[in-house]
Amino acid sequence: MKKQTAGPFHETPRGALAPKDFTVVKKPWGSELLWARTPKYVGKILRIKKGGRLSLQYHRFKDETIHVLSGTLDFVVEEKGRMVTRRLRKGEGYRIVPHTKHRMVAVSDCEILEVSTPQLLDVVRLEDAYGRTGTFKP
């Protein structure tokens, strides 16, 4: 498995995949396993440690859907112009369209399946508990 901390990702090869074809990106709240990258979509598994908080962010172009594989997550999201918190548990999910402010906060250790359009660097960080506000840092 490739370890990567920042920068561009390469397209996933065609055919059968092995661990060497995946990329793990370390994050201050856990890690991301990038398991698919094509010109049309990206697939990730986010592993968020209990208490981990992702940035309050939005995307200009990226359209993504999350699905909770394990654990419990407080999903803070803008709905109808106001921020609400939705508690998501195993088997639940949410579609995040462009320009929607959102943040994930792990109530317990979580694994989140994320499928999105391929704009991996399209992130506008509004707040960040780890000093990454306004950056593309992992």
C-alpha positions, 0 to 999 in steps of 0.5 A, spaced: 500 500 500 502 506 498 503 512 503 502 519 501 501 525 505 499 530 499 499 531 492 496 528 486 493 521 485 494 517 480 488 513 476 487 506 479 489 501 474 484 497 470 482 490 472 484 486 479 487 490 484 492 489 490 493 493 496 499 496 492 494 499 488 491 503 494 493 509 497 493 511 504 493 518 506 494 520 514 490 525 517 490 528 524 483 525 525 485 518 522 486 516 515 483 516 508 484 509 504 483 511 496 481 505 493 478 508 486 480 513 482 478 514 475 476 520 471 469 520 473 469 518 480 473 517 486 472 512 492 475 512 499 474 509 506 475 515 511 477 512 518 476 517 523 478 516 531 473 517 536 473 525 537 476 526 531 473 532 527 474 534 520 474 541 517 468 545 516 468 545 509 465 546 502 466 544 495 465 548 489 465 542 484 465 536 488 459 532 489 460 526 494 455 521 498 457 518 504 455 511 507 457 509 515 460 502 515 461 502 522 461 507 528 457 513 530 458 520 526 455 527 528 454 530 521 454 537 521 451 540 515 448 546 512 440 545 510 436 550 508 441 556 510 442 553 517 447 548 520 444 542 523 447 536 526 445 529 524 447 523 528 449 518 522 449 510 524 452 504 521 448 503 514 446 511 514 448 516 509 448 523 506 449 526 499 453 532 499 452 537 493 457 542 491 457 549 496 454 545 502 458 546 508 459 540 512 463 537 517 464 530 520 465 529 528 466 521 530 462 520 536 466 513 536 471 510 531 468 510 525 469 508 518 466 512 512 465 510 505 465 516 500 464 516 493 465 522 489 466 526 483 474 526 482 476 533 484 480 531 490 483 538 491 476 542 491 476 543 498 475 550 502 476 549 509 472 554 513 474 552 520 479 546 522 481 544 529 488 542 526 491 549 523 489 547 516 484 553 515 484 555 508 489 550 505 489 543 502 494 540 507 492 533 508 
